[in-house]
């Protein structure tokens, strides 16, 4: 008898099939990928659990992108079964996160949270990779925003941000910052929202004048900044950002993006009183929306159109628009109602299946253990009464303590959020003040006054840098000196780069030192003033200008050694405001400053670390 194996693909055929599936998915041809994966699952050897897991997971991914979320869950659960059987904790965590994402899109937020938390558990069993952990925190943070839990959402998003920053992944950092901006916008914290959206552009070194080919990937961020500025009634400031987003969408032929931009431009010109222009953009949005069928954007369009018609006394047309708007909102309500009913049916079905399974298990267990229960029932009853009384006493005490804990926790969270918002505003205001002083300095004819004003902007820049740095650390009272000063030196290098000055700044530190904020502030100010003086006086005619800063710890004394290879102290200005500032900050540290002989200039700042809460890590 001959045995045939034509239903089981050969190794070469399997490899070709896998490559075809990967190609379809990479190209976004999900319908073709779905057909190939369904065929592959029918033909694969039942003993080949690796391919069964792979094809099930890939089909779950494809179905998710096709919007078939319930079917996607079924396939991911199949992949999850094989991953658990293989004790593959990393893939188990990944599949649970995908299941949670499907539940989130179905509106089943409770089930989504359960899946995310279980995914986090399996991730920790596998010595978590920070990237996967950060992705989970990001997903959970976005989910809690949808449930209007502001504090929990912000807590999880900040965890994700901290992990991505430590991984030095700028794209992921930008994505989380964008989510934080959307979160603050959703809860009407507009200053904080603007801070994070602007931070996304700063990460990519983008601004309103950046070329289109560099700015094209951040059209949503430009648009978001424009919308927030409109909400703040900063109408004139909003226009360049809305216009930038529009130009990017126009260049990329993004129809949905164009509809959003047309609506925003219509809103802008409506607020400016240019009704003809507003009407033109709203008409353009309406035409695009007939093709995209985005009902929510169409609602926004009709609301703006109704406001325009009312403002121009076109009451007949306004009434017609209002009726269309009312009808569309009713359609959206009915669609949402139908979706809720479908979700409720799915949830009830799963609940019934779970109950049936639980009843079957309990019945089997009862039949197996019935003999033992008869013999010990009296003892268990007495023990149950005693245990119930004890648990009642414990429960009452725990309930009282839980209430007190919740009150304290809520107050602490409120204080923390207020502190964060205050730091955001402080940093923004310091940078605005720096810009104002720079602008005034350009117009002051007196050169000495102009230089003093520019010096003050350098000190403000250091203060703003410290404020921004304090956002990212848990204990605001103590600062790792090396980490902060490295960041400050990098910012000085970036400023020199923008001014096209090739000055090398070298920073060295031999010990890990943690100091209170009150000590870090004068240190950063003194270094900033020395750098300012070197850049102003020292390097005229120097081919390879260089500044070196070295920090050492010897016998509980901190020594900061500063030197440059410039023309030396004889060519610098006489004692002035800057020198008096340095002496004042040195007095705050109870430090002494020595000027040493050197090719250029060399200072040593020495102070006693005892009494400054010095911490060596």
VOGU-3710 file (C-alpha; in Angstrom, 3 decimals, decimal comma):
1> xxxxxxxxxx> 0,000/0,000/0,000  1,359/3,421/-0,943  0,994/6,385/1,412  0,649/9,904/-0,059  1,652/13,150/1,671  0,362/15,657/-0,857  -1,646/17,506/1,846  1,473/18,233/3,926  3,724/20,857/2,261  7,392/20,029/1,678
11> xxxxxxxxxx> 10,093/22,134/3,358  10,787/24,169/0,195  7,079/24,696/-0,455  6,585/25,700/3,200  9,423/28,228/2,907  7,926/29,724/-0,269  4,503/29,969/1,395  5,997/31,726/4,435  7,785/34,220/2,169  4,577/34,936/0,213
21> xxxxxxxxxx> 2,658/35,545/3,446  5,350/37,911/4,771  5,367/39,827/1,462  1,570/40,282/1,482  1,613/41,523/5,083  4,527/43,916/4,437  2,678/45,343/1,409  -0,537/45,775/3,417  -2,443/43,341/1,161  -4,320/41,835/4,103
31> xxxxxxxxxx> -7,095/40,145/2,084  -4,570/38,084/0,093  -2,578/37,375/3,262  -5,772/36,145/4,946  -6,465/33,657/2,126  -2,893/32,321/2,234  -2,917/31,959/6,025  -6,288/30,163/6,104  -4,981/27,717/3,487  -1,712/27,279/5,396
41> xxxxxxxxxx> -3,549/26,442/8,628  -5,548/23,725/6,832  -2,473/22,151/5,222  0,124/22,360/8,016  1,097/19,205/9,902  -0,772/19,094/13,250  2,497/18,122/14,943  4,246/21,238/13,654  3,232/23,410/16,615  5,739/26,134/15,720
51> xxxxxxxxxx> 3,984/26,823/12,389  0,532/26,385/13,950  1,445/29,098/16,447  2,997/31,347/13,779  0,109/31,088/11,300  -2,521/31,606/14,019  -0,740/34,735/15,278  -0,208/36,117/11,753  -3,882/35,529/10,908  -4,881/37,299/14,135
61> xxxxxxxxxx> -2,699/40,261/13,083  -4,243/40,354/9,581  -7,821/40,121/10,905  -7,092/42,990/13,321  -6,043/45,210/10,411  -9,196/44,164/8,518  -11,307/45,326/11,477  -12,503/41,773/12,311  -11,615/42,115/15,992  -13,645/39,190/17,387
71> xxxxxxxxxx> -12,184/36,760/14,824  -8,728/38,182/15,535  -9,159/37,332/19,237  -10,045/33,719/18,355  -6,860/33,298/16,275  -4,633/34,972/18,861  -6,095/32,662/21,531  -5,078/29,709/19,336  -1,531/31,083/19,106  -1,614/31,720/22,871
81> xxxxxxxxxx> -2,455/28,038/23,509  0,678/26,864/21,667  2,904/29,544/23,264  1,814/28,486/26,751  2,320/24,814/25,925  5,881/25,668/24,817  6,456/27,800/27,986  7,347/30,701/25,681  6,670/33,590/28,069  7,788/36,303/25,648
91> xxxxxxxxxx> 5,330/35,257/22,934  2,623/34,570/25,532  2,947/38,173/26,701  2,916/39,476/23,106  -0,253/37,530/22,165  -2,041/38,630/25,361  -1,239/42,259/24,521  -2,692/41,767/21,007  -5,844/40,212/22,498  -6,134/43,200/24,854
101> xxxxxxxxxx> -5,816/45,597/21,928  -8,687/43,822/20,121  -10,862/44,028/23,243  -10,005/47,728/23,456  -11,224/48,323/19,887  -14,413/46,369/20,698  -15,025/48,662/23,675  -14,606/45,820/26,216  -12,230/47,839/28,387  -12,447/45,544/31,428
111> xxxxxxxxxx> -11,346/42,495/29,407  -8,650/44,594/27,714  -7,172/45,612/31,084  -7,189/41,975/32,263  -5,294/40,899/29,132  -2,737/43,711/29,476  -2,094/42,904/33,150  -1,660/39,196/32,394  0,723/40,115/29,555  2,761/42,183/32,012
121> xxxxxxxxxx> 2,893/39,218/34,411  4,299/36,867/31,730  6,719/39,535/30,569  8,204/39,761/34,071  8,596/35,968/34,183  10,854/36,229/31,131  13,187/38,935/32,546  11,334/41,709/30,721  12,848/43,578/27,832  12,181/47,237/28,465
131> xxxxxxxxxx> 10,844/47,784/24,941  7,976/45,295/25,363  7,262/46,531/28,872  7,148/50,135/27,647  4,773/49,163/24,815  2,408/47,585/27,364  2,473/50,662/29,597  1,779/52,836/26,542  -1,247/50,711/25,514  -2,608/50,651/29,071
141> xxxxxxxxxx> -2,126/54,413/29,438  -4,146/55,079/26,275  -6,866/52,699/27,489  -7,217/54,441/30,858  -7,573/57,752/28,993  -10,632/56,311/27,223  -12,097/55,371/30,645  -11,443/58,967/31,863  -8,987/57,841/34,569  -6,551/60,737/34,205
151> xxxxxxxxxx> -4,111/59,936/37,029  -3,738/56,239/36,094  -3,322/57,097/32,419  -0,589/59,662/33,142  1,193/57,285/35,546  1,434/54,506/32,933  2,403/56,816/30,054  5,202/58,326/32,157  6,483/54,804/32,910  6,542/54,096/29,165
161> xxxxxxxxxx> 8,312/57,410/28,505  10,978/56,715/31,143  11,733/53,271/29,662  11,948/54,546/26,066  14,230/57,408/27,177  16,554/54,889/28,859  16,542/52,835/25,631  17,399/55,983/23,622  14,589/55,281/21,135  13,602/58,781/19,882
171> xxxxxxxxxx> 10,712/57,594/17,683  9,032/55,721/20,543  9,747/58,638/22,914  8,014/60,951/20,429  4,995/58,614/20,169  4,535/58,483/23,951  4,981/62,262/24,238  2,304/62,658/21,563  -0,007/60,412/23,639  0,755/62,497/26,746
181> xxxxxxxxxx> -0,121/65,637/24,805  -3,414/64,095/23,662  -4,095/62,986/27,243  -3,611/66,490/28,662  -5,675/67,954/25,805  -8,480/65,489/26,569  -8,549/66,660/30,206  -8,197/70,352/29,194  -4,658/70,790/30,602  -3,762/72,844/27,544
191> xxxxxxxxxx> -0,381/74,220/28,713  0,863/70,697/29,458  -0,604/69,438/26,189  1,258/72,131/24,252  4,480/71,326/26,142  4,447/67,658/25,060  3,385/68,333/21,447  6,182/70,915/21,145  8,551/68,370/22,694  7,769/65,947/19,847
201> xxxxxxxxxx> 8,911/68,574/17,322  12,004/69,400/19,404  13,057/65,736/19,434  13,032/65,702/15,648  14,654/69,175/15,526  11,605/70,481/13,649  9,850/73,831/13,666  7,326/75,680/11,551  9,986/76,548/8,944  11,311/72,983/8,501
211> xxxxxxxxxx> 11,317/71,597/4,916  8,385/69,383/3,930  10,513/66,261/3,377  11,689/66,438/7,009  8,353/67,444/8,550  6,070/65,033/6,652  6,054/62,348/9,388  4,844/64,813/12,032  1,808/66,326/10,308  -0,462/65,191/13,161
221> xxxxxxxxxx> 1,739/66,988/15,705  1,652/70,267/13,761  -2,125/69,880/13,491  -2,500/69,113/17,225  -0,487/72,196/18,218  -2,675/74,342/15,959  -5,878/72,928/17,470  -4,632/73,490/21,056  -3,683/77,085/20,226  -7,171/77,610/18,772
231> xxxxxxxxxx> -8,625/76,248/22,015  -6,453/78,738/23,927  -7,776/81,499/21,617  -4,210/82,076/20,345  -5,662/82,364/16,845  -2,750/84,080/15,095  -0,220/81,622/16,553  -2,394/78,675/15,525  -2,507/79,470/11,796  1,120/78,566/10,802
241> xxxxxxxxxx> 0,769/75,113/12,403  -2,612/74,400/10,793  -1,274/75,614/7,438  1,870/73,434/7,815  -0,255/70,333/8,457  -2,427/71,211/5,454  0,590/71,524/3,128  1,929/68,131/4,300  -1,461/66,432/3,776  -1,770/68,061/0,372
251> xxxxxxxxxx> 1,692/66,864/-0,659  1,052/63,295/0,538  -2,527/63,242/-0,857  -3,852/62,075/2,503  -7,612/62,469/2,037  -8,561/62,109/5,687  -5,757/64,478/6,691  -6,947/66,990/4,088  -10,489/66,816/5,477  -9,164/67,532/8,983
261> xxxxxxxxxx> -7,037/70,443/7,707  -9,912/71,930/5,680  -12,149/71,816/8,767  -9,450/73,455/10,922  -8,777/76,163/8,326  -12,509/76,795/8,086  -12,673/77,123/11,884  -9,680/79,503/11,852  -11,109/81,837/9,205  -14,500/81,708/10,916
271> xxxxxxxxxx> -12,878/82,940/14,127  -11,037/85,637/12,139  -14,314/86,845/10,592  -13,229/85,989/7,025  -16,451/84,183/6,239  -15,891/83,748/2,488  -12,595/81,955/3,107  -14,173/79,891/5,884  -16,957/78,821/3,515  -14,426/77,879/0,824
281> xxxxxxxxxx> -12,477/75,526/3,126  -15,594/73,995/4,656  -16,904/73,270/1,138  -13,594/71,584/0,271  -13,780/69,448/3,420  -17,372/68,462/2,600  -16,356/67,281/-0,905  -13,477/65,158/0,454  -15,693/63,678/3,176  -18,176/62,422/0,578
291> xxxxxxxxxx> -15,397/60,063/-0,584  -13,920/59,086/2,820  -17,283/58,556/4,589  -15,874/59,649/7,968  -19,065/60,516/9,831  -17,375/62,089/12,867  -15,411/64,527/10,693  -18,606/65,240/8,753  -20,333/66,147/12,037  -17,521/68,639/12,778
301> xxxxxxxxxx> -17,910/70,072/9,276  -21,684/70,512/9,558  -21,400/72,127/13,000  -18,939/74,709/11,637  -21,107/75,224/8,543  -24,185/75,804/10,742  -22,242/78,396/12,788  -21,157/80,122/9,551  -24,677/80,255/8,109  -26,159/81,542/11,363
311> xxxxxxxxxx> -23,498/84,258/11,490  -24,384/85,443/7,971  -28,170/85,383/8,540  -28,688/82,585/6,000  -31,381/81,064/8,181  -32,999/78,874/5,533  -29,689/77,214/4,636  -28,797/77,019/8,344  -32,048/75,155/9,059  -31,325/72,663/6,248
321> xxxxxxxxxx> -27,785/72,143/7,588  -29,114/71,664/11,111  -31,525/68,975/9,913  -28,673/67,190/8,091  -26,530/67,454/11,217  -29,309/66,098/13,419  -29,897/63,190/11,030  -26,181/62,349/10,920  -25,896/62,424/14,712  -28,886/60,097/14,917
331> xxxxxxxxxx> -27,141/57,691/12,493  -24,009/57,772/14,643  -26,094/57,108/17,741  -27,833/54,152/16,097  -24,497/52,767/14,865  -23,040/53,091/18,352  -26,153/51,528/19,877  -25,894/48,569/17,486  -22,206/48,210/18,288  -22,939/48,238/22,035
341> xxxxxxxxxx> -25,627/45,572/21,559  -23,216/43,392/19,566  -20,526/43,827/22,197  -23,013/43,035/24,980  -24,075/39,848/23,174  -20,445/38,797/22,722  -19,705/39,488/26,366  -22,820/37,623/27,588  -21,992/34,649/25,361  -18,463/34,452/26,767
351> xxxxxxxxxx> -19,839/34,837/30,293  -22,321/31,978/29,757  -19,580/29,759/28,340  -17,433/30,503/31,366  -20,325/29,778/33,755  -21,107/26,457/32,021  -17,477/25,440/32,180  -17,290/26,414/35,836  -20,481/24,454/36,673  -19,158/21,360/34,890
361> xxxxxxxxxx> -15,884/21,549/36,777  -17,647/22,062/40,101  -19,994/19,114/39,446  -17,086/16,805/38,627  -15,189/17,978/41,684  -18,243/17,501/43,898  -18,789/13,928/42,660  -15,135/13,115/43,282  -14,964/14,588/46,777  -18,500/13,878/48,085
371> xxxxxxxxxx> -17,354/11,046/50,389  -14,765/13,218/52,084  -17,239/16,098/52,460  -19,684/13,904/54,423  -17,027/12,956/56,970  -15,706/16,469/57,559  -18,815/18,651/57,063  -19,410/19,323/60,781  -15,778/20,241/61,418  -15,711/22,537/58,372
381> xxxxxxxxxx> -18,956/24,208/59,437  -17,562/25,068/62,873  -14,293/26,209/61,333  -16,234/28,279/58,791  -18,180/30,086/61,526  -14,985/30,921/63,426  -13,230/31,991/60,243  -16,203/34,123/59,173  -16,184/35,984/62,495  -12,441/36,526/62,218
391> xxxxxxxxxx> -12,717/37,684/58,590  -15,542/40,059/59,533  -13,308/41,639/62,155  -10,383/41,839/59,707  -12,602/43,200/56,928  -13,942/46,010/59,104  -10,423/47,063/60,067  -9,128/46,789/56,494  -12,071/48,785/55,177  -11,362/51,575/57,663
401> xxxxxxxxxx> -7,657/51,615/56,759  -8,393/51,398/53,018  -10,617/54,454/53,257  -7,885/56,456/54,959  -5,309/55,226/52,425  -7,506/56,220/49,473  -8,014/59,725/50,894  -4,262/60,193/51,393  -3,456/58,693/47,964  -5,970/60,952/46,205
411> xxxxxxxxxx> -4,528/64,042/47,875  -0,963/62,984/47,008  -1,912/62,433/43,351  -3,589/65,853/43,198  -0,496/67,505/44,668  1,775/65,600/42,244  -0,288/66,648/39,201  -0,326/70,278/40,379  3,468/70,208/40,854  3,984/68,755/37,364
421> xxxxxxxxxx> 1,703/71,375/35,780  3,524/74,132/37,692  6,921/72,867/36,488  5,673/72,781/32,897  4,489/76,366/33,136  7,668/77,484/34,922  9,926/75,945/32,237  7,795/77,429/29,440  7,753/80,874/31,091  11,540/80,860/31,662
431> xxxxxxxxxx> 12,149/80,035/27,976  9,658/82,749/26,913  11,426/85,248/29,190  14,769/84,256/27,637  13,384/84,879/24,137  11,980/88,285/25,190  15,320/89,388/26,702  17,180/88,257/23,554  14,783/90,267/21,391  15,202/93,366/23,590
441> xxxxxxxxxx> 19,003/92,940/23,578  19,098/93,057/19,772  17,478/96,509/19,887  19,605/98,031/22,680  22,289/100,348/21,193  24,527/100,223/24,286  26,930/97,305/23,739  27,712/96,764/27,441  24,035/96,676/28,358  23,412/94,314/25,471
451> xxxxxxxxxx> 26,146/91,928/26,719  24,734/91,950/30,266  21,292/91,071/28,912  22,721/88,226/26,827  24,556/86,961/29,937  21,226/86,863/31,792  19,716/84,731/28,990  22,505/82,162/29,537  21,650/81,968/33,240  17,941/81,633/32,437
461> xxxxxxxxxx> 18,829/78,833/30,003  20,602/76,936/32,805  17,632/77,417/35,137  15,206/76,133/32,476  17,471/73,132/31,849  17,336/72,206/35,534  13,527/72,560/35,603  13,197/70,274/32,571  15,619/67,754/34,078  13,587/67,568/37,299
471> xxxxxxxxxx> 10,581/66,303/35,268  12,351/62,981/34,607  13,522/62,053/38,134  11,504/60,661/41,029  13,223/62,564/43,882  13,293/66,285/43,050  15,396/67,082/46,144  18,539/65,272/44,946  20,173/65,420/41,507  22,881/63,127/40,005
481> xxxxxxxxxx> 25,525/65,758/39,213  27,155/63,948/36,271  23,890/63,167/34,475  22,596/66,725/34,804  25,842/68,499/33,830  26,364/66,180/30,823  22,925/67,235/29,606  23,736/70,924/30,224  27,041/70,636/28,308  25,236/68,932/25,413
491> xxxxxxxxxx> 22,789/71,837/25,248  25,723/74,286/25,113  27,199/72,225/22,236  23,869/72,353/20,377  23,679/76,135/20,814  27,234/76,481/19,477  26,250/74,284/16,527  23,318/76,562/15,712  25,678/79,572/15,891  28,154/77,652/13,646
501> xxxxxxxxxx> 30,970/77,960/16,200  33,396/75,018/16,358  34,293/75,031/20,071  34,960/71,625/21,682  33,534/71,141/25,202  34,922/68,143/27,151  33,280/67,023/30,425  34,858/64,478/32,802  33,784/63,230/36,241  35,569/60,468/38,164
511> xxxxxxxxxx> 32,984/59,842/40,933  29,238/59,410/41,000  27,948/62,335/43,071  24,373/63,142/44,083  23,770/66,651/45,465  20,714/68,607/46,617  19,142/71,003/44,102  20,318/73,965/46,223  23,952/72,986/45,496  23,472/72,065/41,826
521> xxxxxxxxxx> 21,997/75,479/40,922  25,116/77,593/41,818  27,451/74,996/40,232  25,555/75,140/36,919  25,431/78,962/37,037  29,196/79,285/37,687  30,056/76,881/34,837  27,644/78,696/32,499  29,278/82,057/33,356  32,807/80,673/32,784
531> xxxxxxxxxx> 31,766/79,188/29,443  30,153/82,510/28,465  33,380/84,403/29,332  35,549/81,938/27,382  33,327/82,177/24,309  33,272/85,982/24,536  36,936/86,763/25,259  39,238/83,773/24,927  39,185/82,314/21,427  39,897/85,162/19,030
541> xxxxxxxxxx> 42,616/83,856/16,695  42,581/80,339/18,234  42,465/77,577/15,585  41,030/74,727/17,689  39,240/76,280/20,686  38,591/73,845/23,523  36,986/73,982/26,981  37,677/71,195/29,507  35,686/70,624/32,713  36,785/67,920/35,191
551> xxxxxxxxxx> 35,133/67,094/38,535  36,891/65,045/41,235  36,072/63,922/44,779  39,003/63,822/47,249  38,616/63,392/51,038  35,038/64,724/51,096  36,064/67,733/48,971  34,602/68,319/45,529  37,013/69,984/43,096  35,787/71,422/39,795
561> xxxxxxxxxx> 38,661/72,130/37,376  37,789/74,486/34,469  40,238/75,456/31,710  40,357/76,706/28,121  43,150/77,029/25,554  42,405/80,666/24,766  44,442/83,866/24,987  44,537/83,907/28,790  43,235/86,175/31,518  45,264/89,218/30,442
571> xxxxxxxxxx> 43,017/89,636/27,388  39,718/89,350/29,264  37,580/92,150/30,572  38,136/93,604/34,025  36,067/92,540/37,020  32,423/93,138/36,236  28,924/91,774/36,722  29,852/88,227/35,688  32,710/88,030/38,183  30,499/89,334/40,976
581> xxxxxxxxxx> 27,870/86,720/40,089  30,487/83,949/40,248  31,659/85,188/43,657  28,063/85,292/44,888  27,341/81,714/43,753  30,668/80,519/45,224  29,622/82,093/48,541  26,367/80,079/48,368  28,504/76,917/48,130  30,951/78,138/50,809
591> xxxxxxxxxx> 33,597/77,450/48,157  36,934/78,971/47,212  38,006/79,807/43,654  41,640/79,708/42,549  43,053/81,071/39,290  46,029/78,961/38,145  48,764/79,533/35,584  47,891/77,894/32,325  48,286/78,330/28,549  44,811/79,852/28,459
601> xxxxxxxxxx> 42,781/80,318/31,617  42,284/77,834/34,448  40,013/78,011/37,481  39,535/75,593/40,354  36,351/75,634/42,428  36,757/73,660/45,686  34,133/73,140/48,365  33,500/70,810/51,282  30,909/68,131/50,494  30,098/67,488/54,181
611> xxxxxxx> 26,759/68,995/55,158  25,474/68,981/51,561  23,738/65,582/51,742  26,473/64,087/49,571  25,625/60,642/48,266  28,062/58,339/46,490  26,393/55,681/44,305
//
